[in-house]
């Protein structure tokens, strides 16, 4: 409503500008005009409300930027720039997304990238749990490098884990998109991983561009443009003036080739006169956005270190992965073992586009769980006497993970912490005692009972004498 009203008020402002001059208002505003008695019947509230109803439910974008925060000046309202909506049709979300994509409003509002810190958090805990100084991890470890082309270093086959690589759960390289990239590029060096990270974060850089050049055997993977730095360095190496090379690289990496065609034609002529390869020029012309190499390198360094722990300290890697990076679980399948997890993954996959977002999240978690189980490790059921509130605890024999309370649907971390706090004060003597002191709902108690989480604990605290 505020967005539509703002539109009408701006139009009204224009209509009354001449009238306002009569009253000596240098910069006429609606409040001033109302005080002067100029605005009387111009509000048109019923018409504004009618149009606002027509706009309800219409979306311009459903895109989200992880950690991208829009900042509105304190003296203005979000409706001065955009309407907002719930992300992914989730009305319970604590955050909202702008109705317009940032490209439509970036000249008027500030965006801050307040990104998450899952990777540094994982490395901090992995270092603490294993005693390994993460700064000593080498970036040329052959076993770790092999994960990007095969799961052999994990002691499993591709068929066992439904994946041609060993990169499930590895930052930057664990999605279906990047796994497909790894299949097609077959990287064997750290530098190639950096190029893949740059390609996966760019826009119109891989699909329909570098990928086609590789598959059509126009150029090798090592030669395609992967990061914005590649444009500058290659142009200089081809013999172009460094200053001109920089101007072209900046022009291309911002996607201006399609936005300013006349200027691009001018740059193309200069590159052609310098004998720049035709494929290179055409590739530059398709680019909409390019990732910086330093940024890509930092991402790969994080991912490589995490992958190192996956190879050499697997149970601790899985403990940190499920604790820090996952929120949706299928506890029953995970405890039953490999076959149950594989069947559940197939069940969700069979739903195709009908699978819910929660089911897709569960499938991602189960993919890593399947790999862990295939490597000979197991999950132990939630246990009222042993489970942590949020952490997957490593057993003493380092062969299993004890599932925490947070993994159970409907039992949040706050309740889990209360359960553990009360347990530390005094052991629970019955299910009744657990429910009362832990502030646990009857529904949750029933779920725990059905999963066998009470380990023979009596129902009540009363003693019957016969």
C-alpha positions as CSV (number, residue, x, y, z in Angstrom):
1,X,0.0,0.0,0.0
2,X,2.7,2.4,1.0
3,X,4.6,1.8,-2.3
4,X,1.5,2.6,-4.5
5,X,0.6,5.5,-2.3
6,X,4.1,6.9,-2.7
7,X,3.7,6.7,-6.5
8,X,0.5,8.6,-6.5
9,X,1.8,11.3,-4.1
10,X,4.8,11.9,-6.3
11,X,2.4,12.4,-9.3
12,X,0.3,14.7,-7.2
13,X,3.4,16.6,-6.2
14,X,4.1,17.3,-9.9
15,X,0.5,18.4,-10.5
16,X,0.6,20.9,-7.7
17,X,4.1,22.3,-8.3
18,X,2.8,25.4,-10.1
19,X,0.2,26.0,-7.4
20,X,2.8,25.7,-4.7
21,X,4.9,28.4,-6.2
22,X,2.0,30.8,-5.5
23,X,2.6,30.2,-1.8
24,X,6.3,30.8,-2.0
25,X,7.4,27.3,-1.5
26,X,10.9,26.8,-2.9
27,X,10.8,23.0,-2.6
28,X,7.1,22.1,-2.3
29,X,6.2,19.0,-0.3
30,X,2.9,17.4,0.4
31,X,2.9,18.4,4.1
32,X,3.6,22.0,3.2
33,X,0.8,22.0,0.6
34,X,-1.7,20.5,3.1
35,X,-0.9,23.2,5.7
36,X,-1.5,25.9,3.1
37,X,-4.8,24.3,2.2
38,X,-3.8,23.5,-1.3
39,X,-4.3,19.7,-0.9
40,X,-8.0,19.1,-0.2
41,X,-9.6,16.4,-2.4
42,X,-6.4,15.0,-3.9
43,X,-5.7,12.1,-1.6
44,X,-7.8,9.6,-3.6
45,X,-7.5,6.9,-0.8
46,X,-10.2,4.6,-2.1
47,X,-8.5,4.5,-5.6
48,X,-5.1,4.0,-4.0
49,X,-6.4,1.1,-2.0
50,X,-8.1,-0.5,-5.0
51,X,-4.9,-0.4,-7.0
52,X,-2.9,-1.7,-4.0
53,X,-5.2,-4.8,-3.8
54,X,-4.5,-5.5,-7.5
55,X,-0.7,-5.4,-6.8
56,X,-1.0,-7.9,-3.9
57,X,0.8,-11.2,-4.5
58,X,2.6,-10.1,-7.7
59,X,6.3,-10.7,-7.5
60,X,9.1,-9.1,-9.4
61,X,11.8,-11.5,-8.1
62,X,12.3,-14.5,-5.8
63,X,16.1,-14.2,-5.8
64,X,18.0,-14.0,-2.6
65,X,21.6,-12.9,-1.9
66,X,23.1,-14.8,1.1
67,X,23.8,-12.1,3.7
68,X,23.0,-9.2,1.4
69,X,21.4,-6.6,3.7
70,X,19.6,-3.6,2.3
71,X,20.0,-0.5,4.5
72,X,17.2,2.1,4.6
73,X,18.0,5.7,5.9
74,X,16.4,6.2,9.3
75,X,14.4,9.2,8.1
76,X,12.8,7.2,5.2
77,X,10.8,4.0,4.9
78,X,11.4,0.9,2.9
79,X,8.4,1.7,0.8
80,X,10.1,4.8,-0.5
81,X,12.3,2.3,-2.5
82,X,10.5,-1.0,-2.8
83,X,7.8,-3.3,-1.4
84,X,9.0,-6.4,0.3
85,X,7.9,-10.0,0.6
86,X,8.6,-13.3,2.4
87,X,11.5,-15.4,0.9
88,X,10.5,-18.6,-0.8
89,X,6.8,-18.2,0.3
90,X,7.7,-18.9,3.9
91,X,5.5,-16.6,6.0
92,X,7.3,-17.6,9.3
93,X,10.6,-16.3,8.0
94,X,12.2,-13.7,10.3
95,X,13.7,-11.9,7.3
96,X,12.1,-10.3,4.2
97,X,13.3,-9.9,0.6
98,X,13.0,-6.8,-1.5
99,X,10.3,-6.9,-4.2
100,X,12.7,-5.6,-6.7
101,X,16.1,-7.1,-7.6
102,X,19.0,-5.1,-6.3
103,X,19.9,-4.1,-9.8
104,X,16.7,-2.0,-10.0
105,X,17.3,0.0,-6.8
106,X,21.1,-0.1,-6.2
107,X,21.5,3.6,-7.2
108,X,19.3,4.6,-4.2
109,X,20.0,2.3,-1.3
110,X,23.1,0.7,0.3
111,X,23.7,-3.0,0.3
112,X,26.0,-4.6,2.8
113,X,27.3,-8.2,2.3
114,X,27.2,-9.6,5.8
115,X,28.2,-13.1,4.9
116,X,28.1,-16.2,7.1
117,X,31.2,-17.8,8.6
118,X,30.4,-21.5,8.4
119,X,33.8,-22.4,6.8
120,X,36.0,-20.6,9.3
121,X,33.8,-22.0,12.1
122,X,34.3,-25.5,10.8
123,X,38.0,-25.1,10.6
124,X,38.2,-23.6,14.1
125,X,36.4,-26.6,15.6
126,X,38.3,-29.2,13.4
127,X,41.6,-27.7,14.6
128,X,40.5,-27.7,18.2
129,X,39.2,-31.3,18.1
130,X,42.1,-32.8,16.3
131,X,45.0,-30.6,17.5
132,X,46.0,-29.9,13.9
133,X,47.2,-26.3,13.0
134,X,45.1,-25.6,9.9
135,X,47.9,-23.2,8.6
136,X,50.1,-26.2,8.2
137,X,47.8,-28.0,5.8
138,X,49.5,-28.3,2.3
139,X,47.6,-27.3,-0.8
140,X,49.3,-29.9,-3.0
141,X,48.2,-33.0,-1.1
142,X,47.6,-35.7,-3.8
143,X,45.0,-37.5,-1.8
144,X,42.9,-34.4,-1.3
145,X,43.4,-33.2,-4.9
146,X,42.1,-36.6,-6.1
147,X,38.7,-36.0,-4.3
148,X,37.8,-33.5,-7.1
149,X,37.9,-36.2,-9.7
150,X,37.1,-39.4,-7.7
151,X,36.0,-40.7,-4.3
152,X,38.7,-43.3,-4.2
153,X,40.7,-41.6,-1.4
154,X,37.6,-42.0,0.8
155,X,37.7,-45.7,0.4
156,X,34.4,-45.8,-1.5
157,X,33.2,-46.1,-5.1
158,X,31.1,-43.6,-7.1
159,X,28.3,-46.2,-7.2
160,X,28.3,-46.5,-3.4
161,X,27.8,-42.7,-2.8
162,X,25.9,-41.8,-6.0
163,X,28.6,-39.3,-6.9
164,X,31.5,-39.3,-9.4
165,X,33.7,-37.2,-7.0
166,X,34.4,-37.1,-3.3
167,X,33.3,-33.5,-2.8
168,X,29.9,-33.9,-1.1
169,X,30.0,-31.4,1.8
170,X,33.1,-29.6,0.6
171,X,32.6,-25.8,0.4
172,X,32.3,-24.5,-3.2
173,X,32.5,-28.0,-4.7
174,X,29.6,-30.0,-3.2
175,X,26.6,-28.8,-5.3
176,X,25.2,-30.7,-8.3
177,X,26.3,-27.8,-10.5
178,X,29.9,-27.7,-9.4
179,X,30.2,-31.5,-9.3
180,X,29.1,-31.5,-13.0
181,X,31.8,-28.8,-13.6
182,X,34.4,-31.0,-12.0
183,X,33.3,-34.0,-14.1
184,X,33.8,-32.0,-17.3
185,X,37.0,-30.2,-16.4
186,X,38.8,-32.9,-14.3
187,X,41.1,-30.6,-12.3
188,X,44.4,-31.9,-11.0
189,X,46.0,-28.8,-9.6
190,X,45.1,-26.1,-7.0
191,X,45.1,-23.4,-9.7
192,X,42.5,-25.2,-11.7
193,X,40.3,-25.4,-8.6
194,X,40.6,-21.6,-8.4
195,X,39.5,-21.2,-12.0
196,X,36.5,-23.5,-11.4
197,X,35.5,-21.3,-8.3
198,X,35.7,-18.2,-10.5
199,X,33.6,-19.8,-13.3
200,X,30.9,-21.0,-10.9
201,X,30.5,-17.6,-9.3
202,X,30.5,-15.6,-12.6
203,X,27.5,-14.8,-14.7
204,X,27.4,-16.1,-18.4
205,X,31.0,-17.2,-17.9
206,X,30.6,-21.0,-17.8
207,X,27.3,-22.1,-19.4
208,X,27.2,-21.1,-23.0
209,X,30.7,-19.7,-22.9
210,X,33.8,-21.4,-21.4
211,X,32.0,-24.8,-21.2
212,X,31.2,-24.7,-24.9
213,X,34.8,-23.8,-25.8
214,X,36.1,-26.8,-23.8
215,X,33.6,-29.3,-25.1
216,X,34.1,-28.1,-28.7
217,X,37.8,-28.4,-28.2
218,X,38.4,-24.8,-29.2
219,X,40.8,-24.3,-26.3
220,X,41.8,-26.3,-23.2
221,X,40.3,-25.8,-19.8
222,X,43.5,-24.1,-18.5
223,X,43.2,-21.4,-21.2
224,X,39.6,-20.3,-20.7
225,X,38.7,-17.1,-18.9
226,X,37.9,-18.0,-15.3
227,X,38.4,-14.9,-13.2
228,X,38.5,-11.2,-14.0
229,X,42.3,-11.2,-13.6
230,X,42.6,-13.6,-16.5
231,X,41.3,-11.0,-18.9
232,X,43.9,-8.4,-17.9
233,X,46.9,-10.9,-17.7
234,X,46.0,-12.5,-21.0
235,X,45.6,-9.2,-22.9
236,X,49.0,-8.1,-21.6
237,X,50.6,-11.4,-22.5
238,X,49.1,-11.1,-26.0
239,X,51.0,-7.8,-26.3
240,X,48.4,-5.2,-25.6
241,X,49.2,-2.0,-23.7
242,X,48.8,-2.5,-20.0
243,X,46.6,0.5,-19.5
244,X,44.2,-0.4,-22.3
245,X,44.2,-4.0,-21.1
246,X,43.0,-2.8,-17.7
247,X,40.2,-0.7,-19.2
248,X,39.0,-3.6,-21.2
249,X,39.1,-6.0,-18.3
250,X,37.1,-3.6,-16.1
251,X,34.6,-3.0,-18.9
252,X,34.1,-6.7,-19.5
253,X,34.0,-7.9,-15.9
254,X,31.1,-5.5,-15.2
255,X,29.1,-6.9,-18.1
256,X,29.2,-3.7,-20.1
257,X,29.9,-5.4,-23.4
258,X,26.1,-5.9,-23.8
259,X,25.1,-2.7,-22.1
260,X,27.3,-0.3,-24.1
261,X,27.6,-1.9,-27.6
262,X,29.2,1.1,-29.3
263,X,32.1,1.2,-26.8
264,X,32.5,-2.6,-27.0
265,X,32.8,-2.4,-30.8
266,X,35.6,0.1,-30.3
267,X,37.4,-2.2,-27.9
268,X,36.9,-5.2,-30.2
269,X,38.6,-3.3,-33.1
270,X,41.6,-2.6,-30.8
271,X,41.8,-6.2,-29.7
272,X,41.6,-7.5,-33.3
273,X,44.3,-5.1,-34.4
274,X,46.5,-6.6,-31.6
275,X,45.8,-10.1,-33.0
276,X,43.8,-11.3,-29.9
277,X,42.2,-14.7,-30.7
278,X,38.7,-14.5,-31.9
279,X,37.4,-17.0,-29.3
280,X,38.8,-14.8,-26.5
281,X,37.0,-11.7,-27.8
282,X,33.7,-13.5,-28.2
283,X,34.0,-15.0,-24.8
284,X,34.6,-11.5,-23.3
285,X,31.5,-10.2,-25.1
286,X,29.2,-12.8,-23.4
287,X,30.3,-12.1,-19.8
288,X,27.9,-10.3,-17.5
289,X,29.9,-10.6,-14.3
290,X,33.3,-12.0,-13.3
291,X,34.6,-13.1,-10.0
292,X,38.0,-11.7,-8.6
293,X,40.8,-14.3,-8.5
294,X,41.8,-13.4,-4.9
295,X,38.3,-14.0,-3.7
296,X,38.1,-17.4,-5.6
297,X,41.5,-18.3,-4.1
298,X,40.3,-17.6,-0.6
299,X,37.2,-19.8,-1.1
300,X,39.3,-22.7,-2.5
301,X,41.8,-22.5,0.4
302,X,38.9,-22.8,2.9
303,X,37.4,-25.7,0.9
304,X,40.7,-27.5,0.5
305,X,41.5,-27.4,4.2
306,X,38.0,-28.8,5.0
307,X,38.6,-31.5,2.4
308,X,41.9,-32.4,4.0
309,X,40.1,-33.2,7.3
310,X,37.5,-35.2,5.4
311,X,40.3,-37.5,4.1
312,X,42.5,-37.7,7.3
313,X,40.1,-37.1,10.2
314,X,36.8,-38.3,8.8
315,X,34.7,-38.8,11.9
316,X,35.5,-35.3,13.1
317,X,34.8,-33.8,9.7
318,X,31.3,-35.4,9.7
319,X,30.7,-34.3,13.3
320,X,31.4,-30.7,12.3
321,X,29.6,-30.8,9.0
322,X,26.3,-32.1,10.4
323,X,26.5,-29.8,13.4
324,X,27.4,-26.5,11.7
325,X,26.1,-26.8,8.1
326,X,22.9,-28.8,8.5
327,X,19.4,-28.1,9.9
328,X,17.1,-30.7,8.4
329,X,17.5,-34.4,9.2
330,X,15.9,-37.8,8.7
331,X,16.9,-39.3,12.0
332,X,15.1,-42.6,11.5
333,X,16.9,-43.3,8.2
334,X,20.3,-42.2,9.4
335,X,20.1,-44.6,12.4
336,X,18.9,-47.6,10.3
337,X,22.0,-47.4,8.2
338,X,23.2,-47.3,4.6
339,X,20.3,-49.1,2.8
340,X,17.7,-47.0,4.5
341,X,19.5,-43.7,3.7
342,X,20.0,-44.7,0.1
343,X,16.3,-45.7,-0.2
344,X,15.2,-42.3,1.3
345,X,17.4,-40.4,-1.2
346,X,15.8,-42.3,-4.1
347,X,12.3,-41.6,-2.7
348,X,12.9,-37.9,-2.6
349,X,14.6,-37.9,-6.0
350,X,11.6,-39.7,-7.5
351,X,9.4,-36.7,-6.6
352,X,11.3,-34.5,-8.9
353,X,10.0,-30.9,-8.8
354,X,7.2,-31.9,-6.4
355,X,9.8,-32.4,-3.6
356,X,9.5,-29.7,-0.9
357,X,12.3,-27.4,0.0
358,X,12.6,-29.3,3.3
359,X,12.8,-32.6,1.5
360,X,15.5,-31.3,-0.8
361,X,17.5,-30.1,2.2
362,X,17.1,-33.5,3.9
363,X,18.4,-35.1,0.6
364,X,21.5,-33.0,0.7
365,X,22.2,-34.0,4.3
366,X,21.5,-37.7,3.5
367,X,24.0,-37.6,0.6
368,X,26.8,-36.9,3.1
369,X,25.3,-39.3,5.6
370,X,25.3,-42.1,2.9
371,X,29.0,-41.4,2.2
372,X,29.8,-41.5,5.9
373,X,28.0,-44.8,6.3
374,X,29.7,-46.2,3.2
375,X,33.1,-45.4,4.9
376,X,32.2,-47.7,7.8
377,X,30.9,-45.2,10.4
378,X,27.5,-45.2,12.0
379,X,24.9,-42.9,13.7
380,X,23.7,-43.6,17.2
381,X,20.1,-42.8,18.1
382,X,19.3,-39.7,20.1
383,X,19.7,-40.7,23.7
384,X,18.3,-38.8,26.7
385,X,21.3,-39.7,28.8
386,X,24.1,-38.9,26.3
387,X,23.0,-36.6,23.4
388,X,24.1,-33.0,23.2
389,X,21.7,-30.2,22.5
390,X,23.2,-29.3,19.1
391,X,26.5,-31.2,18.5
392,X,27.0,-34.6,16.9
393,X,29.2,-36.2,19.5
394,X,32.0,-38.5,18.5
395,X,32.0,-41.7,20.5
396,X,35.1,-42.9,22.3
397,X,36.0,-45.5,19.7
398,X,35.7,-42.7,17.0
399,X,33.5,-45.0,14.9
400,X,30.1,-43.3,15.5
401,X,28.2,-40.0,16.0
402,X,25.6,-39.6,18.7
403,X,22.7,-37.6,17.1
404,X,21.9,-34.4,19.1
405,X,18.4,-33.3,20.2
406,X,18.2,-30.5,17.6
407,X,18.1,-33.1,14.8
408,X,14.5,-34.1,15.9
409,X,11.8,-32.2,14.1
410,X,9.9,-29.9,16.6
411,X,12.7,-30.0,19.2
412,X,14.6,-26.7,18.8
413,X,18.1,-26.0,20.1
414,X,16.7,-23.9,23.0
415,X,14.7,-26.9,24.3
416,X,17.7,-29.1,23.7
417,X,19.9,-26.9,25.9
418,X,17.3,-26.9,28.6
419,X,17.2,-30.7,28.6
420,X,21.0,-30.9,28.8
421,X,21.2,-28.3,31.5
422,X,18.7,-30.1,33.7
423,X,20.4,-33.5,33.0
424,X,23.7,-32.0,34.2
425,X,22.1,-30.8,37.4
426,X,20.5,-34.2,38.1
427,X,20.0,-37.3,36.1
428,X,16.4,-37.9,34.9
429,X,14.7,-40.7,36.7
430,X,11.7,-41.1,34.4
431,X,10.0,-40.0,31.2
432,X,7.7,-37.9,33.4
433,X,10.6,-36.3,35.1
434,X,12.3,-35.6,31.7
435,X,9.1,-33.9,30.3
436,X,8.5,-31.7,33.4
437,X,12.1,-30.5,34.0
438,X,13.1,-30.3,30.3
439,X,9.9,-28.4,29.4
440,X,9.3,-30.8,26.5
441,X,5.9,-31.0,24.7
442,X,3.9,-34.2,24.7
443,X,4.3,-34.5,21.0
444,X,8.0,-34.4,21.2
445,X,8.0,-37.0,24.0
446,X,5.9,-39.3,21.8
447,X,8.4,-38.9,18.9
448,X,11.3,-39.7,21.2
449,X,9.5,-42.7,22.6
450,X,8.8,-44.0,19.1
451,X,12.5,-43.8,18.2
452,X,13.5,-45.6,21.4
453,X,15.4,-42.6,22.8
454,X,14.6,-43.2,26.5
455,X,16.7,-46.4,26.8
456,X,14.4,-48.3,29.2
457,X,13.6,-45.3,31.4
458,X,10.4,-45.8,33.5
459,X,7.3,-43.8,32.6
460,X,6.7,-42.1,36.0
461,X,8.7,-41.3,39.1
462,X,6.2,-43.0,41.4
463,X,7.2,-46.3,43.1
464,X,4.5,-49.0,43.4
465,X,4.7,-51.2,46.5
466,X,3.2,-54.7,46.4
